[in-house]
Amino acid sequence: MDPQQRMLLEVSWEALEHAGIPPDSLAGTRTGVMMGVYFNEYQSMLAASPENVDAYSGTGNAHSITVGRISYLLGLRGPAVAVDTACSSSLVAVHLACQSLRLRETDLALAGASASPFGPRLKSQFRHGGCCRRRAGAPPSTPRPTDSCAVRAPAWWC
């Protein structure tokens, strides 16, 4: 199984627990799963060693299966959508979840993303393209809580 699938399964469960929702209580509900998933590097790594490929390699690495697996294991009856829009995948997943809630397609939605480049090949490609370098004098891109954060965002974000 692609580690991205495992991570999304774990954090989906944890998100429900942190929200005070027993995951088992959602079986049969109109709960949607919208997740951004990109990078297929794990599958490429498996394919490079045919002895690692088995009957589950296809489903364990398909992005569409990632959201379907979350829905299946929790018994959810809402839409399950895998999103691949590169760097904006998480934002698009959240947008789709909000839209689904507004249109009353779902009563609850899980939204998130996973992007885990594993091997040096992909990291090297980004680095050589200038994608992962911070410009000289640029501040770190990691968001930091500030005093004004509570005004601009809900408390859980800060």
C-alpha positions as CSV (number, residue, x, y, z in Angstrom):
1,M,0.0,0.0,0.0
2,D,1.3,3.4,-0.9
3,P,2.3,5.2,2.3
4,Q,0.1,8.1,1.2
5,Q,-3.0,5.8,1.5
6,R,-2.0,4.7,5.0
7,M,-1.3,8.3,6.1
8,L,-4.7,9.5,4.8
9,L,-6.5,6.6,6.5
10,E,-4.8,7.4,9.8
11,V,-5.3,11.2,9.7
12,S,-8.9,10.8,8.6
13,W,-9.6,8.7,11.7
14,E,-7.6,11.1,13.9
15,A,-9.5,14.1,12.5
16,L,-12.8,12.5,13.5
17,E,-11.5,11.7,16.9
18,H,-10.3,15.3,17.4
19,A,-13.7,16.5,16.3
20,G,-15.3,14.3,19.0
21,I,-17.0,12.2,16.4
22,P,-16.7,8.4,16.9
23,P,-15.6,7.1,13.5
24,D,-17.8,4.0,13.8
25,S,-20.9,6.3,14.2
26,L,-20.6,7.5,10.6
27,A,-21.4,4.2,8.9
28,G,-24.3,4.7,6.5
29,T,-24.2,8.5,6.7
30,R,-23.9,11.0,3.8
31,T,-20.3,11.8,4.6
32,G,-18.1,12.7,1.7
33,V,-14.3,12.2,1.3
34,M,-12.5,14.7,-0.9
35,M,-8.7,14.2,-0.8
36,G,-5.9,15.6,-2.9
37,V,-3.4,12.9,-3.8
38,Y,-0.5,13.2,-6.2
39,F,2.9,11.9,-6.7
40,N,3.0,8.2,-7.7
41,E,6.6,7.7,-6.9
42,Y,6.0,4.7,-4.6
43,Q,4.4,2.8,-7.4
44,S,7.4,3.6,-9.7
45,M,9.7,2.3,-7.0
46,L,7.7,-1.0,-6.7
47,A,7.7,-1.4,-10.5
48,A,11.5,-1.1,-10.6
49,S,11.6,-4.4,-8.6
50,P,9.1,-6.8,-10.1
51,E,9.4,-9.1,-7.1
52,N,7.6,-6.4,-5.1
53,V,4.6,-6.4,-7.4
54,D,1.7,-8.5,-6.3
55,A,-2.1,-8.8,-6.7
56,Y,-2.6,-5.7,-4.5
57,S,-0.1,-3.4,-6.1
58,G,-2.8,-1.8,-8.3
59,T,-5.3,-1.0,-5.7
60,G,-2.6,-0.2,-3.1
61,N,-1.3,2.5,-5.4
62,A,-4.3,3.9,-7.2
63,H,-5.2,7.4,-6.1
64,S,-8.9,6.7,-6.7
65,I,-8.8,3.8,-4.3
66,T,-7.3,6.0,-1.6
67,V,-10.6,7.9,-1.0
68,G,-12.7,4.9,-1.8
69,R,-10.8,2.9,0.9
70,I,-11.5,5.6,3.5
71,S,-15.2,5.6,2.6
72,Y,-15.4,1.8,2.5
73,L,-13.7,1.2,5.8
74,L,-15.8,3.8,7.6
75,G,-19.0,2.7,5.8
76,L,-19.7,6.2,4.3
77,R,-22.3,6.8,1.7
78,G,-21.3,10.2,0.4
79,P,-19.1,11.1,-2.6
80,A,-15.5,9.9,-2.6
81,V,-13.3,12.2,-4.8
82,A,-9.6,12.0,-5.5
83,V,-8.2,15.3,-6.6
84,D,-4.9,15.8,-8.5
85,T,-4.3,19.5,-9.2
86,A,-0.6,19.4,-8.1
87,C,0.2,22.0,-5.5
88,S,-3.4,23.2,-5.1
89,S,-4.9,19.7,-4.5
90,S,-5.6,20.3,-0.8
91,L,-7.3,23.6,-1.5
92,V,-9.4,22.1,-4.3
93,A,-10.4,19.2,-2.1
94,V,-11.5,21.6,0.7
95,H,-13.4,23.6,-2.0
96,L,-15.2,20.5,-3.2
97,A,-16.1,19.5,0.3
98,C,-17.5,22.9,1.1
99,Q,-19.4,22.9,-2.2
100,S,-20.8,19.4,-1.4
101,L,-22.0,20.6,2.0
102,R,-23.6,23.8,0.6
103,L,-25.4,21.8,-2.1
104,R,-26.6,19.4,0.7
105,E,-25.0,16.4,-1.1
106,T,-23.4,15.6,2.2
107,D,-24.0,16.2,5.8
108,L,-20.3,16.0,6.8
109,A,-17.1,15.9,4.7
110,L,-13.5,14.9,5.2
111,A,-11.1,16.9,3.2
112,G,-7.3,17.0,3.0
113,A,-4.3,16.0,0.9
114,S,-1.1,14.0,0.9
115,A,1.9,14.7,-1.2
116,S,4.8,12.5,-0.4
117,P,7.7,12.4,-2.8
118,F,9.8,9.5,-1.7
119,G,12.8,9.0,-4.0
120,P,15.6,11.3,-4.9
121,R,14.6,11.4,-8.6
122,L,11.6,13.6,-8.1
123,K,13.2,15.8,-5.5
124,S,16.1,16.3,-7.8
125,Q,13.8,17.3,-10.7
126,F,12.1,19.9,-8.5
127,R,15.4,21.3,-7.3
128,H,16.9,21.6,-10.7
129,G,13.8,23.3,-12.0
130,G,14.1,25.9,-9.2
131,C,10.7,24.9,-7.7
132,C,11.9,24.2,-4.2
133,R,14.4,27.0,-3.6
134,R,13.6,29.9,-1.3
135,R,14.5,33.2,-2.9
136,A,17.3,35.2,-1.3
137,G,16.0,37.2,1.6
138,A,12.5,35.5,1.5
139,P,11.0,34.6,4.8
140,P,10.2,30.9,5.6
141,S,7.0,29.8,4.0
142,T,5.9,27.9,7.2
143,P,2.8,29.7,8.6
144,R,3.3,30.9,12.1
145,P,0.5,31.8,14.6
146,T,0.3,35.5,15.2
147,D,-1.8,37.8,17.5
148,S,-3.9,38.8,14.5
149,C,-4.3,35.2,13.4
150,A,-7.3,34.7,15.7
151,V,-9.0,37.6,14.1
152,R,-8.5,36.3,10.6
153,A,-9.1,32.6,11.1
154,P,-11.0,30.3,13.5
155,A,-9.3,29.4,16.7
156,W,-8.5,25.8,15.6
157,W,-6.3,27.2,12.8
158,C,-4.1,29.2,15.1
